[in-house]
Structures are given as structure tokens and as C-alpha cells.
Amino acid sequence: MDYYYLDVILILSIILLPLYANIKINMTYSKYSKKQNSRNLTGKEVAEKILEMNGLSNVKVGQIGGSLTDHYDPRNKSISLSSDIYNKTSISACAVAAHEVGHAIQDKEKYSMLVFRTKIVPLVNFTSRLSTIFVFLGFFLEFMNLITIGAILLSVGLFFQLITLPVEFDASRRAKEELQKCGLIEKEDTKGANKVLKAAAFTYVAGFLASALQIVRLLLISRDRD
């Protein structure tokens, strides 16, 4: 295959994969944000009930701005839920809140992948900033070895994304189990909750694939112009 066409395919894949994943999660999230969960519980109530059932009274549930900005912070043992999750009684709110509690349970049980991921965050942040500098200088100075070094540094971030996949999948698995075990979801809601969790998980898969293709593209550029 001609290098030009390969480069076009790589560029399109790098752009379209995350775009498709983002469209998918937003459409799925929006659809099930309009459907109320059978127990009429807000995301905050779902999170607090699962935390209570798992003896995690030390984990606080708070509200954060934005949309789909929900996250668990292992440093201060807190769950931050966006307004639509925190206050609403939708199936999406139920699923997302349970997912974030899944991370809190991982933290409590010292889930190895989460522990390892947390430990390498400083390294990932450092290499990410450094890789940007190397890639920029490589193109600016037309020094391909710098681009190669930048691509290698980016692989640290790719490794971080790879570790993130089982962490997110496991949190979703725990979310489904806890919703059932704690009696927080009725059978008719389960399908919708599962779709929300799957769509969210796909964003991580798409991000990983796009990052991997970006590294491949940089390595091909450095080799082709060397």
C-alpha cells in the first residue's frame, strides 16, 4: 500500500474512532437519561446506598459541574457526580453512579490494577508532557530521531490506557452486581443500565486504539523521512 494512502487511513482512524465512541456514549446516555429508574432513586442515593452496603461510610459523594465528568478520587476518597447524575432519577444516573462506586470498592479491596495505575500517574503525566515537546521539536527541526523518542515516550501513556481498560471493565461489572445485590434496579431497567455502561467502556477502548495508531503513525513518519 502506498504510504500516502496508509497515512490517510491512519489519520481518519485516529479521528473517527474517538468521535464514534463519543457519539455512541452521548446518544446512549441521552436516551436513558430520559427514562426513570423503577426505584425512583437519584444517582446520589444509589451511590450512597451501595457505599453503605459495602461499609464505605468514609467515602463522600459530591456534585461536580459538566456532563459525564463523573469520577472517583482515591486520594481523598470521594465520588464526584455531574448534576444530571447526582440529582436525576434516570437509568443513566443509576448506572453511572454505581460505576463510580465500583471504583471505590476496588480501592477498598486494593484491586491490583487500580493500585498500579494510581502509582504510575506521575510518570505518565511527565512522559506525556515530554513527548509533546519531542514530537514538536522533531517536526519543527526536521529531526526524525526526536519524533521517534516522542513516540516511545507516548507508549508510556498507551500502557496507562491499557491498564485502565480492565479497571473500567471491572468497575462496570461491580456496578451491575451491586445494583442487583442491593435491590436498586428492577429487571426492566437492567438492559438500559448495561447499555450505558458498555457505551462508556467503549470510549476507553476507542481512546486506546486511537493512541496506538497515533504512535504507529509517528514511527512511520520518522522512518519514512529519515
Secondary structure, 3 states (H helix, E strand, C coil): CCHHHHHHHHHHHHHHHHHHHHHHHHHHHHHHHCCECCCCCCHHHHHHHHHHHCCCCCCEEEEECCCCCCEEECCCCEEEEEHHHHCCCEHHHHHHHHHHHHHHHHHHCCCHHHHHHHHCHHHHHHHHHHHHHHHHHHHHHCCHHHHHHHHHHHHHHHHHHHHHHHHHHHHHHHHHHHHHHCCCCCHHHHHHHHHHHHHHHHHHHHHHHHHHHHHHHHHHHHHHHC
